[in-house]
Amino acid sequence: MKSFKRYVLLVVIFSSVHSVRASVTHYSIPEEMKEGSVVANLATDLSLDVKSLGKRKMRLDLIANKKYLDVNKETGELYVVEKIDREYLCTKTLTVCYLKMEVILENPLRIFNIELEILDINDNAPQFRRDAIHLDISESTPTGERFSLSNAVDTDVGSNSVKTYHLSESQQFTIEVQTGRDGSKFADLILKQTLDREKQAVHNLILTAVDGGTPARSGTASVIVHVLDTNDNPPIFDQSIYNLKIMENSPIGSLVIDLNATDLDEGSNSDITYSYSLYTSEKTQETFNLNPATGEITVKGVLNYEDFRIYDMEVIAADKGASSLTGQCTIKILVEDMNDNHPEISIKSFQSPVTENVELDTVIAVVSVSDKDSGDNGIVDLHVPDNMPFKLRESSDNYFELVVSEPLDREKVPEYDITFTVTDRGSPPLSDNETMTLELLDVNDNVPQFPQSFYTIRVMENNAPGALLSSLTAFDPDLHENQYLVYFIIEKEIANTSMSMLFSINPENGNLYALKTFDYEIEKEFLFHIEARDSGSPPLSSNVTVHIIIVDQNDNAPVIVSPWRAHGSVVEEKIPRSTDKGSLIAKVIALDTDSVHNSRITYQFLQVTDATLFSLDQYNGEIRTMRMFSYRDPRHQRLVVVAKDNGEPALSATVTIKLTTMETAVKAYSDMTEEPLEYDIFSDINLYLVIGLGSVSFLLLITILVTIVIKCQKPKPSKAAPPSRNSVISERNSTIADSTLVSNDAYWYSLFLAETRKGKLVVRQPLPKGSRYIVSSIPRGTGLTDTSDSAASTLQVGIQCPPLQ
């Protein structure tokens, strides 16, 4: 509030008369005060009790269309509700601006008149009514001439209104500030230097109006001065003298020159008309036409170098100003001689057609040339195109011979269009031409050509006789009979068979046919030559190599060669029932006479009694056991194997193999042992391990026999007795310990008692003299209750007893 206290003036007028309207209070504030700013404390200024303002319903009645002010009933302060714009509230004609209001209180009723003076601040810049001021001033206007300019308007009043004007820097203009009767300021534009439109047609100035506020505000307007033209410049030609050359016989209407005169003035002062002067002859005016508007000079009559060679003329250019100004120029036209006669060609002799093998330097044509002009215009040159196999040879004055300069080839170029061109040496040169066509006759100089030097033809076997194999066509670039070709097969015998018996070729079109059906299994390829011969004289020929490849078809089924059997019969095989897992049972071998791809054979089971018992390798045909035989497996197994090739469609052959399993010899004595054996006691013994253990047992048996023989041959007492009953022959013998003894001699069981648990062999009764017995020792635990391969073994034991005494 301290910021604007200096602007508030309190004027209290006391009246001696006691009434409702007791006094008028006057305040002064600047415009544009912020909302909420306190103007004055009415309670203090009007001597009112602040505490009773609310009870007395204090209110403010503002005489205005907006509620700019209001009173705080608690403090009695008068404050700004809305910013006050003096220029909006009061007109510019009012030097003092008041805002009147009444403060009303009740109980008792009191009305106080308040006058609030709104003081102006410099919040508006000067403005011109138009942003641009246009003036038209003639370039002939004298210096010191005045021109009125629009003044600027500032809505502020007093010292804040317009005070002065400034003009941008100019050599031609200045301003003078004037004061009106109402105190307003305006400026006059004064010309201080003569104008020249041809130098500067437009002057752009800036007029600035400045008010007297602090800080000062300003506004600008553009002053655009257009300089009006006066006819003060004569027309001027580009040149004062023109020297021209023109060719004789120039066509009527040809442009000789386009004259151009310029006038720096504008408008009608720069519009120019052209005319001949009085010093131009009538002959010249009849020969040349002058366009008065454009200044173009064109040919009007015939120009003949021999009749008239030089023309002189004078042309005047005048503008259309009020006081016309003129300019002039001189023109000299020289007529030049031209080459207006064309050279001529005459063909005296021309030989066509000629054979393509014509000799070099042969004369084809004789040509003469001429030109009616004289000097360089009458000298002529004759030539033919450089890219042709011909050249010109001068035979006499203006006579030329056309001769062959390079070998000719009809196949490359069948004919030549020879253009003879004659040109004189005039300026510009004139020429003429004549075209003759030379046709070449064909000679037989090209051999037939096949597109390929080697043909590979694939033929599927079992082809139909007479089938088309390929078309072997040669090309001969010659013509007529020289290009008619005949095809034939060059004879060649293979295995006493001629190629013409196997193949045939159409002599006219080169179509190659097969005369027989080919079998890949018998014949796989053929190699021969075909010749193409033209019908020229002498005839020319060439040949090509033909390679016939017979392609295999899958026309042969596989043939089973192992196991061999008669046609339609069944192969029977016998195998031990003790055959081990993975053992080879049989191998099926099939052969196919087709090619490698079609003869690739695979093997499969078509039928099998037990699919878990046998496996078949699909590539080598081996049949192996997948497990060992058990007592539940039937003795007879039926296997049907199919051999299938890789052709499309595939062919196959089958073989039936009947397998019969056989029992070992031990089975006959299996029920004679101390511990009864099952039906297939050896069914789980590996065949190879049995053979190995048998070999070891055999060696051990030999060792025992040798030891027994040595003992039996030692010296004995003369009355030695043979082994008696209950004699122990062997004790703790590791061979029979914990074993079951089996013999192939049933009588042996009545002579011996084997106590195998203790490893003893006891004699039951006296033994005959020289007796020999064989016993087999089988370790315990190798029965049906133990099928381990390592537990199964056979030991042969031989006992040689001394003769009884």
Buried (B, 14 or more C-beta within 10 A) or exposed (E): EEEBEEBBEEEEEEEEEEEEEBBBBBBBBBBBBEEEBBBBBBBEBBEBEBEEBEEBEBBBEBEEEEEBBBBBBEBBBBBBBEEBBBBEBBEEEEEEBBBEBBBBBEEEEBEBBBBBBBBBBBBBBBBBEEEEBEBEBEBEBEEEEEBEBBBBBBBBBEEBBBBBBBBEEBEBBBBEBEEEEEEBBBBBBBBEEEBEBBEEBEBEBEBBBBBBBEEBBBBBBBBEBEBBBBBBBBBBBEEEEBEEEBBBBBEEEEEBBEBBBBBBBBEEBBBBBBBBEEEBEEEBBEBBBBEEEEBBBBBBBEBEBEEBBEBEBBBBBBBBBEEEBBBBBBBEBEBEBBBBBBBBBEEEEBEBEBEBBBEEEEEBBBBBBEBEBEEEBBBBEBEBEEEBEBBBEEEEEBBBBBBBEEEBBBBEEEEBEBEBBBBBBBEEBBBBEBEBEBEBBBBBBBBBEBEEEEBEBEBEBEBEEEEEBBEBBBEBBBBEEBBBBBBBBEEEEEEEEEBBEBBBBEEEEBBBBBEBEBBBEEBBEBEBEBBBBBBBEEBBBBBBBBEBEBEBBBBBBBEBEBBEBEEEEEBEBEBBBBBBEEBEBBBBBBBBBBBEEBBBBBBEBEEBBBEEBBBBEEEEBBBBBEBBBEEEBEEEBBBBBBBBBBBEEBBBBBBBBBBEBEBBEBBEBBEEBEEEBBEBBBBBBBBEBBEEBBEEBEEBBEEBBEEBEEEEEEEEEEEEEBBEEEBEBBEEBEBBBEBBBBBEEEEBBEBBEBBBEBBBBBBEEBBEEEBEBEBBBBBBBBBBEEBEBEBBBBBBBBBBBBEBE
